[in-house]
C-alpha cells in the first residue's frame, strides 16, 4: 500500500483554493485569519477530510488542516516541538536525527504513515458523527485519490472500527513518533468539544506524553497556522 501518497492528498485537500484566496486577500493578517476560520473550512466541504471532520467542524477548524501541505510538513512541526521540549527540559538524551519518511526504509515508512493516518481517523471519529452514509461518501472520495483496493479496504475498516486510543497509541515506536501522532490527532479535533477533548487527553495518556511536551505540540500547531 502507498499510505504516504494518500496522506499527502488528504492533507492537500483544498490547498490550491486556500493559496488562491489568501494570496488575493486584502486587509492583511486579519483578513487571512478570518478566511482560515471561515471559508477555509468551507474549502474542505465535500472532500474526504471535510467529510471526516463533519461540515460544522470543518468550517471551524478546516483552515488549520489546510495549512499542512503533506505528511512531511506535519512530521517537521511535530519534531520541532519535540526538540524544543528536549531543550527546555534539559533532556540528557542526544538530539535525534529527524526520522522523516524520506530517510526510512519503504516498509517502515509505510507503517509510519499508517500509524499517522490511523491517528487522524481516530480523532475524526471521536465525536461519533460518522454514520454509514458519510462513510460511503468518504469511501467514494478515497477512491478518487487511490485505486489501490487494499488501501481502500483498510480505510473502510478503520472507519467502521470503534475508536480506541489504546490501539492507536501502541503504534508509536518512539516518543518522537508519539508527538507526531498526537499532532495529527490535534489538528482533527475541536478542542471546545468535551467529547473530543476527552479523547485527546486519553490518547496523550496512552502515548505517555509529558504535559510539557503536550504544551510544546499545541504551541507548535498554533505557530504553524498563524
C-alpha positions in Angstrom: 0.0 0.0 0.0 1.1 3.6 -0.5 -0.4 5.2 2.6 2.0 8.2 2.5 0.7 9.2 -1.0 -2.8 9.1 0.2 -1.9 11.0 3.3 -0.4 13.8 1.2 -3.5 14.0 -1.0 -5.8 14.2 2.1 -3.8 16.9 3.7 -3.6 18.8 0.4 -7.4 18.8 0.0 -8.4 22.4 -0.7 -4.8 23.6 -0.6 -4.9 25.3 -4.0 -8.1 27.0 -3.1 -6.5 28.2 0.1 -3.4 29.6 -1.6 -5.5 31.4 -4.2 -7.7 33.0 -1.6 -5.0 34.0 0.8 -2.7 35.4 -1.9 -5.5 37.5 -3.3 -6.9 38.6 0.1 -6.7 42.2 1.1 -6.7 43.6 4.7 -3.5 41.8 5.9 -3.3 39.1 8.6 -6.8 39.8 10.0 -8.4 39.1 6.6 -6.4 35.9 6.1 -7.3 34.9 9.7 -10.9 35.4 9.0 -10.6 33.2 5.9 -8.9 30.4 7.7 -11.5 30.3 10.4 -14.4 30.5 7.9 -14.1 29.9 4.2 -11.0 27.8 4.8 -13.2 25.1 6.3 -15.7 25.7 3.5 -13.0 24.8 1.0 -13.0 21.3 2.6 -16.7 20.7 2.1 -17.2 17.6 0.1 -13.6 16.4 0.3 -12.5 13.3 2.2 -11.0 15.4 5.1 -14.1 17.6 5.2 -16.3 14.5 5.5 -14.1 13.1 8.2 -14.4 16.3 10.1 -18.1 16.9 9.5 -19.2 20.1 7.9 -19.7 22.1 11.1 -16.3 21.3 12.4 -14.7 21.7 9.0 -15.8 25.3 8.9 -14.4 25.9 12.4 -11.0 24.2 12.1 -10.7 23.3 8.5 -8.2 26.1 7.8 -5.9 24.6 10.3 -5.8 21.3 8.4 -5.2 23.1 5.1 -2.0 24.7 6.4 -0.3 21.3 6.4 0.6 20.6 2.8 1.6 17.0 3.4 2.7 14.4 5.9 6.3 15.6 5.7 5.2 19.0 6.9 3.2 17.5 9.7 6.2 15.5 10.8 8.5 18.5 10.7 6.3 20.5 13.0 6.0 17.6 15.5 9.7 17.0 15.5 10.4 20.7 16.1 8.1 20.6 19.1 9.9 17.5 20.4 13.3 19.2 20.0 12.1 22.3 21.8 10.8 20.2 24.6 14.2 18.5 24.9 16.0 21.8 25.1 13.6 23.4 27.6 13.6 20.4 29.9 17.3 19.7 29.7 16.9 16.2 28.5 20.1 14.2 28.7 19.3 12.1 25.6 21.2 13.3 22.5 19.2 15.1 19.9 17.6 12.7 17.4 18.0 12.9 13.7 14.6 13.6 12.2 13.1 10.3 11.1 11.4 11.8 8.1 9.8 9.5 5.6 12.5 10.0 3.0 15.0 8.6 5.5 13.0 5.5 6.3 13.1 2.1 4.5 9.9 1.6 2.5 8.3 -1.0 4.9 9.0 1.3 7.9 7.8 4.4 6.0 4.5 2.5 5.2 4.0 1.5 8.9 4.7 5.1 10.0 2.2 6.6 7.5 -0.4 4.1 8.5 0.0 5.0 12.2 -0.4 8.7 11.5 -3.4 8.2 9.3 -5.0 5.8 11.9 -4.5 8.6 14.5 -6.2 11.1 12.2 -9.1 8.9 11.5 -9.5 8.0 15.2 -9.6 11.7 16.1 -12.1 12.4 13.4 -14.4 9.7 14.8 -14.1 10.9 18.4 -17.3 12.9 18.2 -19.2 9.9 16.8 -20.6 11.8 13.8 -19.5 9.4 11.0 -22.6 7.3 10.1 -23.0 4.7 7.3 -23.9 7.3 4.7 -20.9 9.6 5.5 -18.7 6.5 5.5 -19.8 5.7 2.0 -19.2 9.2 0.8 -15.7 9.1 2.3 -15.0 5.8 0.6 -16.0 7.4 -2.7 -13.6 10.3 -2.1 -10.8 8.0 -1.2 -11.4 6.1 -4.4 -10.6 9.3 -6.3 -7.2 9.5 -4.5 -6.1 5.9 -4.9 -7.0 2.9 -7.0 -5.3 0.5 -4.5 -8.1 -1.9 -3.4 -6.1 -3.0 -0.3 -5.7 0.6 0.8 -9.3 1.4 0.2 -10.4 -1.7 2.2 -8.0 -0.6 5.0 -9.6 2.8 5.2 -13.1 1.4 5.2 -12.2 -1.0 8.0 -10.7 1.9 10.1 -13.9 3.9 9.5 -16.0 1.0 10.8 -13.9 0.1 13.8 -14.9 1.7 17.1 -12.3 4.3 18.1 -9.8 3.0 20.6 -6.9 5.3 21.8 -5.1 2.3 23.3 -4.9 0.6 19.9 -3.7 3.8 18.3 -1.1 4.7 20.9 0.5 1.3 20.7 1.6 2.0 17.2 4.0 4.7 18.4 7.5 3.2 18.3 9.2 6.3 19.8 8.4 9.4 21.7 9.1 11.5 18.6 6.5 9.4 16.7 4.1 9.7 19.6 4.4 13.5 19.3 3.6 13.3 15.6 0.6 11.1 16.2 -0.7 13.5 18.8 -0.3 16.5 16.5 -2.1 14.6 13.7 -5.0 14.0 16.1 -4.9 17.5 17.5 -5.5 19.1 14.0 -8.5 16.9 13.5 -10.4 17.7 16.7 -12.5 20.6 18.1 -10.9 21.4 21.4 -14.1 23.1 22.5 -15.9 19.8 22.3 -15.9 17.9 25.6 -16.1 14.5 24.0 -13.2 15.2 21.6 -11.1 16.9 24.2 -11.6 13.9 26.5 -10.5 11.6 23.7 -7.4 13.6 23.0 -6.4 13.7 26.7 -6.8 9.9 26.9 -4.7 9.5 23.7 -2.0 11.6 25.3 -2.1 9.5 28.4 -1.8 6.3 26.4 1.1 7.8 24.4 2.7 8.6 27.7 3.3 12.2 26.7 4.8 14.6 29.2 2.5 17.6 30.0 5.2 20.0 28.9 5.7 18.1 25.6 1.9 18.3 25.0 2.1 22.1 25.6 5.0 22.3 23.1 3.0 20.5 20.5 0.0 22.7 21.0 2.2 25.8 20.6 3.9 24.4 17.5 0.5 23.7 16.0 -0.7 27.3 16.7 2.6 28.7 15.3 2.2 26.6 12.1 -1.2 28.0 11.3 -0.6 31.6 12.4 
